[in-house]
Amino acid sequence: MSDRLKTDIGREAEDIAARHLEDDGFVVLWRNVRIGALEVDIVAKKEDLVAIVEVRSRGPGSFEGALASITREKRRLLVRASRGIWRGRLKKMDDVERVRIDVIAVTLGAPPTVEWIKGAITEQDG
């Protein structure tokens, strides 16, 4: 699969995930946030909660599911990136009391399916 095709699939999956979050009452604050060499797909807020969201995607019929693609190293990097977002942006926001790391897995198809695991990655993963 070409890098361009992967990028297009990833962008489509992120768009679907962002709409899913918005449908649940979240406001997307930022997308594709860079913390040094790390990148977070979506940062969204609902009331006093900020969800830092990793979006994973696969085509229909893929051998490995989207969630299975999150390695121990990826979890560690997401915790590190979340700490950076907290220090750099979130702790300055008076109305943020909770932060969690979610994973949204999108399987592209007609229609696409979305699996949202809230709190999928915790501080212990870091």
Backbone as a printed PyTorch tensor [residue, N CA C, xyz], in Angstrom:
tensor([[[  0.8440,  -1.1740,   0.0000],
         [  0.0000,   0.0000,   0.0000],
         [  0.8910,   1.2390,   0.0000]],

        [[  0.5860,   2.1960,  -0.8480],
         [  1.4170,   3.3950,  -0.9520],
         [  1.2200,   4.2880,   0.2650]],

        [[  2.2390,   5.1210,   0.5270],
         [  2.1410,   6.0490,   1.6570],
         [  0.9770,   7.0140,   1.4720]],

        [[  0.7400,   7.4250,   0.2280],
         [ -0.3640,   8.3520,  -0.0410],
         [ -1.7030,   7.7010,   0.3010]],

        [[ -1.8800,   6.4540,  -0.0860],
         [ -3.1160,   5.7510,   0.2180],
         [ -3.2880,   5.6070,   1.7290]],

        [[ -2.2040,   5.2750,   2.4410],
         [ -2.2580,   5.1820,   3.9000],
         [ -2.6550,   6.5100,   4.5120]],

        [[ -2.0910,   7.5980,   3.9910],
         [ -2.4100,   8.9350,   4.4930],
         [ -3.8810,   9.2570,   4.2690]],

        [[ -4.3910,   8.9350,   3.0820],
         [ -5.8020,   9.1870,   2.7750],
         [ -6.7210,   8.3750,   3.6830]],

        [[ -6.3740,   7.1090,   3.9020],
         [ -7.1730,   6.2540,   4.7930],
         [ -7.1360,   6.7980,   6.2130]],

        [[ -5.9480,   7.1860,   6.6680],
         [ -5.8040,   7.7450,   8.0090],
         [ -6.6030,   9.0180,   8.1890]],

        [[ -6.5710,   9.8920,   7.1970],
         [ -7.3190,  11.1490,   7.2740],
         [ -8.8260,  10.8780,   7.3100]],

        [[ -9.2820,   9.9420,   6.4850],
         [-10.7000,   9.5980,   6.4790],
         [-11.1210,   9.0220,   7.8330]],

        [[-10.3040,   8.1460,   8.3930],
         [-10.6080,   7.5620,   9.6980],
         [-10.6410,   8.6420,  10.7730]],

        [[ -9.7110,   9.5880,  10.7380],
         [ -9.7090,  10.6780,  11.7230],
         [-10.9480,  11.5440,  11.5780]],

        [[-11.3880,  11.8030,  10.3460],
         [-12.6100,  12.5870,  10.1320],
         [-13.8180,  11.8650,  10.7300]],

        [[-13.8900,  10.5560,  10.5110],
         [-14.9980,   9.7630,  11.0580],
         [-14.9480,   9.7740,  12.5820]],

        [[-13.7570,   9.6040,  13.1450],
         [-13.6060,   9.6100,  14.6090],
         [-13.9900,  10.9670,  15.1920]],

        [[-13.5720,  12.0540,  14.5510],
         [-13.9000,  13.3960,  15.0400],
         [-15.4140,  13.6100,  15.0330]],

        [[-16.0810,  13.1840,  13.9740],
         [-17.5480,  13.3150,  13.9240],
         [-18.2070,  12.4730,  15.0200]],

        [[-17.6560,  11.3010,  15.2630],
         [-18.1900,  10.4280,  16.3190],
         [-18.0700,  11.1100,  17.6890]],

        [[-16.9240,  11.7180,  17.9470],
         [-16.7320,  12.4530,  19.2020],
         [-17.7190,  13.6150,  19.3020]],

        [[-17.8540,  14.3770,  18.2290],
         [-18.7700,  15.5280,  18.2320],
         [-20.2130,  15.0770,  18.4450]],

        [[-20.5900,  13.9500,  17.8470],
         [-21.9450,  13.4270,  18.0380],
         [-22.1950,  13.0560,  19.4980]],

        [[-21.1180,  12.7690,  20.2400],
         [-21.2370,  12.4300,  21.6600],
         [-21.1030,  13.6690,  22.5600]],

        [[-21.0280,  14.8470,  21.9770],
         [-20.9860,  16.0740,  22.7700],
         [-19.6000,  16.6530,  22.9970]],

        [[-18.5740,  16.0570,  22.4280],
         [-17.2180,  16.5930,  22.5500],
         [-16.9970,  17.7150,  21.5480]],

        [[-16.1120,  18.6160,  21.9000],
         [-15.6360,  19.6440,  20.9880],
         [-14.1920,  19.2890,  20.6660]],

        [[-13.8850,  19.1650,  19.3940],
         [-12.5170,  18.8570,  19.0030],
         [-11.6860,  20.1350,  19.1610]],

        [[-10.6970,  20.0680,  20.0400],
         [ -9.8180,  21.2180,  20.2720],
         [ -8.7100,  21.2840,  19.2300]],

        [[ -8.0560,  20.1450,  19.0100],
         [ -6.9200,  20.0990,  18.0930],
         [ -6.8620,  18.7480,  17.4070]],

        [[ -6.3040,  18.7700,  16.2030],
         [ -6.0380,  17.5290,  15.4830],
         [ -4.5770,  17.5000,  15.0780]],

        [[ -4.0140,  16.3220,  15.0750],
         [ -2.6200,  16.1120,  14.6730],
         [ -1.6650,  17.0270,  15.4290]],

        [[ -1.7550,  16.9630,  16.7550],
         [ -0.9210,  17.7720,  17.6440],
         [  0.4650,  17.1510,  17.7240]],

        [[  1.4780,  17.9620,  17.4680],
         [  2.8570,  17.4890,  17.5450],
         [  3.4570,  17.9080,  18.8730]],

        [[  4.0480,  16.9170,  19.5380],
         [  4.7860,  17.1330,  20.7750],
         [  6.1760,  16.5780,  20.4820]],

        [[  7.0670,  17.4380,  20.0280],
         [  8.3790,  16.9640,  19.5830],
         [  8.1910,  16.0290,  18.4070]],

        [[  8.7150,  14.8320,  18.5100],
         [  8.5910,  13.8460,  17.4390],
         [  7.2770,  13.0650,  17.5180]],

        [[  6.5140,  13.2740,  18.5660],
         [  5.2750,  12.5300,  18.7780],
         [  4.0890,  13.2850,  18.1890]],

        [[  3.0610,  12.5300,  17.8010],
         [  1.8450,  13.1600,  17.2850],
         [  0.6260,  12.4970,  17.9100]],

        [[ -0.3220,  13.3360,  18.2940],
         [ -1.6030,  12.8680,  18.8210],
         [ -2.6550,  13.2070,  17.7720]],

        [[ -3.5110,  12.2330,  17.4760],
         [ -4.4810,  12.4070,  16.3970],
         [ -5.5450,  13.4510,  16.7090]],

        [[ -6.2070,  13.3100,  17.8610],
         [ -7.3100,  14.2120,  18.2130],
         [ -7.2510,  14.5170,  19.7040]],

        [[ -7.4830,  15.7820,  20.0470],
         [ -7.6800,  16.1880,  21.4370],
         [ -9.0590,  16.8330,  21.4790]],

        [[ -9.9520,  16.2710,  22.3020],
         [-11.3290,  16.7460,  22.3590],
         [-11.7460,  16.9650,  23.8070]],

        [[-12.7160,  17.8680,  23.9900],
         [-13.1370,  18.2480,  25.3360],
         [-14.6450,  18.1680,  25.4620]],

        [[-15.0680,  17.6430,  26.6090],
         [-16.4910,  17.6110,  26.9650],
         [-16.5740,  17.9350,  28.4470]],

        [[-17.1570,  19.0740,  28.7520],
         [-17.2480,  19.5710,  30.1230],
         [-15.8410,  19.6790,  30.7100]],

        [[-15.5580,  18.9640,  31.8130],
         [-14.2390,  19.0930,  32.4430],
         [-13.2660,  17.9960,  32.0140]],

        [[-13.6670,  17.1880,  31.0330],
         [-12.8760,  16.0520,  30.5750],
         [-12.2300,  16.3360,  29.2230]],

        [[-10.9540,  16.0390,  29.1230],
         [-10.2660,  16.0720,  27.8340],
         [ -9.9020,  14.6470,  27.4680]],

        [[-10.2640,  14.2720,  26.2520],
         [ -9.8990,  12.9570,  25.7230],
         [ -8.7910,  13.1490,  24.6950]],

        [[ -7.6980,  12.4660,  24.9300],
         [ -6.5970,  12.4210,  23.9730],
         [ -6.8160,  11.1230,  23.2090]],

        [[ -7.0220,  11.2340,  21.8960],
         [ -7.5410,  10.1110,  21.1280],
         [ -6.5500,   9.6500,  20.0630]],

        [[ -6.2380,   8.3690,  20.1200],
         [ -5.4700,   7.7010,  19.0740],
         [ -6.4790,   7.0570,  18.1300]],

        [[ -6.3750,   7.3620,  16.8520],
         [ -7.2760,   6.7940,  15.8540],
         [ -6.5190,   5.7280,  15.0780]],

        [[ -7.1160,   4.5490,  15.0010],
         [ -6.5230,   3.4440,  14.2440],
         [ -7.5060,   3.0560,  13.1560]],

        [[ -6.9980,   2.6800,  12.0170],
         [ -7.8930,   2.3210,  10.9210],
         [ -7.4010,   1.0860,  10.1920]],

        [[ -8.3520,   0.4040,   9.6130],
         [ -8.0910,  -0.7730,   8.7980],
         [ -9.1680,  -0.8390,   7.7280]],

        [[ -8.8490,  -1.4660,   6.6530],
         [ -9.8470,  -1.7120,   5.6190],
         [-10.6710,  -2.9270,   5.9950]],

        [[-11.8110,  -3.1080,   5.3500],
         [-12.6240,  -4.2870,   5.6400],
         [-11.8480,  -5.5550,   5.2690]],

        [[-11.9590,  -6.5610,   6.1110],
         [-11.2960,  -7.8230,   5.8310],
         [ -9.8220,  -7.8770,   6.1890]],

        [[ -9.3040,  -6.8470,   6.8650],
         [ -7.8920,  -6.8590,   7.2690],
         [ -7.6420,  -8.0000,   8.2420]],

        [[ -6.4770,  -8.6010,   8.1340],
         [ -6.1230,  -9.7320,   8.9910],
         [ -6.0410,  -9.3080,  10.4520]],

        [[ -5.3160,  -8.2160,  10.7170],
         [ -5.1630,  -7.7080,  12.0860],
         [ -6.1140,  -6.5410,  12.2930]],

        [[ -6.8480,  -6.5670,  13.3700],
         [ -7.7540,  -5.4760,  13.6770],
         [ -6.9950,  -4.2180,  14.0810]],

        [[ -7.6770,  -3.0990,  14.0100],
         [ -7.0580,  -1.8140,  14.3140],
         [ -6.5380,  -1.7490,  15.7410]],

        [[ -7.2750,  -2.3110,  16.6820],
         [ -6.8610,  -2.2360,  18.0850],
         [ -5.6270,  -3.0820,  18.3520]],

        [[ -5.5000,  -4.1750,  17.6410],
         [ -4.3400,  -5.0520,  17.8330],
         [ -3.0430,  -4.3960,  17.3800]],

        [[ -3.1620,  -3.3170,  16.6290],
         [ -1.9620,  -2.6570,  16.1040],
         [ -1.3060,  -1.7100,  17.1040]],

        [[ -1.8770,  -1.5640,  18.2840],
         [ -1.2970,  -0.6640,  19.2840],
         [ -0.3300,  -1.4560,  20.1550]],

        [[  0.9320,  -1.2640,  19.8910],
         [  1.9830,  -1.9920,  20.5980],
         [  2.2530,  -1.3770,  21.9670]],

        [[  3.0320,  -2.0800,  22.7710],
         [  3.4560,  -1.5580,  24.0710],
         [  4.2070,  -0.2350,  23.8840]],

        [[  5.0630,  -0.1740,  22.8820],
         [  5.8190,   1.0540,  22.6060],
         [  4.8840,   2.2040,  22.2320]],

        [[  3.8690,   1.9360,  21.4270],
         [  2.9100,   2.9710,  21.0420],
         [  2.1640,   3.4740,  22.2660]],

        [[  1.7820,   2.5710,  23.1590],
         [  1.1050,   2.9980,  24.3900],
         [  2.0100,   3.8930,  25.2210]],

        [[  3.2840,   3.5090,  25.3330],
         [  4.2480,   4.3110,  26.0860],
         [  4.3850,   5.7080,  25.4740]],

        [[  4.4650,   5.7650,  24.1610],
         [  4.6030,   7.0590,  23.4790],
         [  3.3470,   7.9180,  23.6380]],

        [[  2.1840,   7.3050,  23.6290],
         [  0.9530,   8.0680,  23.8290],
         [  0.8800,   8.6600,  25.2320]],

        [[  1.3120,   7.9060,  26.2240],
         [  1.3400,   8.4390,  27.5930],
         [  2.3060,   9.6160,  27.6470]],

        [[  3.4720,   9.4670,  27.0380],
         [  4.4600,  10.5550,  27.0260],
         [  3.9140,  11.7960,  26.3090]],

        [[  3.2670,  11.5990,  25.1740],
         [  2.6830,  12.7220,  24.4400],
         [  1.5800,  13.3900,  25.2590]],

        [[  0.7800,  12.5910,  25.9490],
         [ -0.2950,  13.1370,  26.7790],
         [  0.2580,  13.9990,  27.9050]],

        [[  1.3410,  13.5490,  28.4940],
         [  1.9890,  14.3750,  29.5270],
         [  2.4420,  15.7060,  28.9390]],

        [[  2.9880,  15.6630,  27.7370],
         [  3.4350,  16.8920,  27.0740],
         [  2.2830,  17.8380,  26.7670]],

        [[  1.1740,  17.2920,  26.3200],
         [ -0.0050,  18.1260,  26.0470],
         [ -0.5280,  18.7220,  27.3480]],

        [[ -0.4990,  17.9440,  28.4120],
         [ -0.9260,  18.4670,  29.7120],
         [ -0.0470,  19.6560,  30.1180]],

        [[  1.2630,  19.4410,  30.0840],
         [  2.1870,  20.5070,  30.5130],
         [  2.1020,  21.7360,  29.6010]],

        [[  2.0000,  21.5030,  28.3080],
         [  2.0650,  22.6080,  27.3630],
         [  0.7710,  23.3450,  27.1200]],

        [[ -0.3690,  22.6810,  27.3160],
         [ -1.6290,  23.3040,  26.9430],
         [ -2.7400,  23.1610,  27.9760]],

        [[ -2.9570,  21.9510,  28.4440],
         [ -4.1660,  21.6760,  29.2230],
         [ -4.1350,  22.2270,  30.6420]],

        [[ -2.9880,  22.2050,  31.3000],
         [ -2.9860,  22.6650,  32.6950],
         [ -3.2550,  24.1650,  32.7970]],

        [[ -3.1540,  24.8770,  31.6840],
         [ -3.4660,  26.3090,  31.6580],
         [ -4.9680,  26.5600,  31.5420]],

        [[ -5.7160,  25.5220,  31.2340],
         [ -7.1620,  25.6540,  31.0540],
         [ -7.8550,  25.3750,  32.3850]],

        [[ -8.4960,  26.4040,  32.9380],
         [ -9.1080,  26.3050,  34.2670],
         [-10.2060,  25.2510,  34.3590]],

        [[-10.8860,  24.9780,  33.2700],
         [-12.0390,  24.0790,  33.3340],
         [-11.7130,  22.6270,  32.9970]],

        [[-10.4350,  22.2780,  32.9310],
         [-10.0450,  20.8900,  32.6800],
         [ -9.6580,  20.2380,  34.0010]],

        [[-10.3980,  19.1980,  34.3680],
         [-10.1210,  18.4810,  35.6120],
         [ -9.6600,  17.0510,  35.3800]],

        [[-10.0360,  16.4800,  34.2210],
         [ -9.7030,  15.0870,  33.9420],
         [ -9.1600,  14.9460,  32.5300]],

        [[ -8.2170,  14.0410,  32.3860],
         [ -7.6630,  13.7160,  31.0720],
         [ -7.6170,  12.2040,  30.9590]],

        [[ -8.0150,  11.6940,  29.8240],
         [ -7.9000,  10.2570,  29.5970],
         [ -7.4410,  10.0240,  28.1620]],

        [[ -6.9040,   8.8330,  27.9410],
         [ -6.4360,   8.4580,  26.6090],
         [ -7.3780,   7.3980,  26.0710]],

        [[ -8.0290,   7.7330,  24.9670],
         [ -8.9770,   6.8380,  24.3200],
         [ -8.3920,   6.3280,  23.0090]],

        [[ -8.9590,   5.2540,  22.5320],
         [ -8.6260,   4.7440,  21.2060],
         [ -9.9350,   4.5950,  20.4380]],

        [[ -9.9430,   5.1210,  19.2330],
         [-11.0810,   4.9170,  18.3440],
         [-10.5690,   4.1390,  17.1390]],

        [[-11.1630,   2.9640,  16.9420],
         [-10.8040,   2.1200,  15.8110],
         [-11.8910,   2.2430,  14.7540]],

        [[-11.4690,   2.5790,  13.5440],
         [-12.3990,   2.7450,  12.4340],
         [-12.0860,   1.6830,  11.3900]],

        [[-13.0960,   0.9120,  11.0530],
         [-12.9690,  -0.0300,   9.9480],
         [-13.7340,   0.5680,   8.7800]],

        [[-12.9860,   0.8980,   7.7460],
         [-13.5970,   1.5510,   6.5940],
         [-14.4000,   0.5400,   5.7950]],

        [[-15.5180,   0.9750,   5.3460],
         [-16.4140,   0.1470,   4.5570],
         [-17.6780,   0.9400,   4.3130]],

        [[-18.6970,   0.2820,   3.8220],
         [-19.9560,   0.9650,   3.5630],
         [-21.0420,   0.2900,   4.3900]],

        [[-21.4010,   0.8050,   5.5380],
         [-20.8340,   1.9930,   6.1800],
         [-19.6080,   1.6300,   7.0160]],

        [[-18.8150,   2.6370,   7.4000],
         [-17.6800,   2.3600,   8.2860],
         [-18.1920,   1.9820,   9.6750]],

        [[-17.3880,   1.2040,  10.3980],
         [-17.7450,   0.8860,  11.7780],
         [-16.7420,   1.5590,  12.7060]],

        [[-17.2360,   1.9450,  13.8700],
         [-16.4210,   2.6670,  14.8430],
         [-16.4860,   1.9240,  16.1690]],

        [[-15.3190,   1.6740,  16.7470],
         [-15.2330,   1.0930,  18.0880],
         [-14.4340,   2.0730,  18.9390]],

        [[-15.0350,   2.5540,  20.0230],
         [-14.4310,   3.5830,  20.8690],
         [-14.1530,   2.9680,  22.2350]],

        [[-12.8900,   2.9210,  22.5900],
         [-12.5090,   2.3900,  23.8970],
         [-12.0540,   3.5640,  24.7570]],

        [[-12.8970,   3.9170,  25.7020],
         [-12.6290,   5.0560,  26.5770],
         [-11.6560,   4.6250,  27.6650]],

        [[-10.6130,   5.4120,  27.8730],
         [ -9.6360,   5.0780,  28.8960],
         [ -8.8120,   3.8470,  28.5340]],

        [[ -8.6150,   3.6250,  27.2530],
         [ -7.9200,   2.4170,  26.7720],
         [ -6.4760,   2.3420,  27.2280]],

        [[ -5.8530,   3.4950,  27.3920],
         [ -4.4450,   3.5440,  27.7740],
         [ -4.3560,   4.3610,  29.0560]],

        [[ -3.6180,   3.8300,  30.0320],
         [ -3.5270,   4.4790,  31.3310],
         [ -2.0780,   4.8250,  31.6500]],

        [[ -1.8920,   5.5330,  32.7170],
         [ -0.5570,   5.9240,  33.1730],
         [  0.3570,   4.7030,  33.3630]],

        [[ -0.2180,   3.5760,  33.7310],
         [  0.5780,   2.3650,  33.9200],
         [  1.1880,   1.8750,  32.6110]],

        [[  0.6400,   2.2780,  31.4730],
         [  1.1860,   1.9010,  30.1720],
         [  2.4370,   2.6930,  29.8410]],

        [[  2.6510,   3.7960,  30.5560],
         [  3.7790,   4.6700,  30.2640],
         [  5.0030,   4.2620,  30.9820]]])
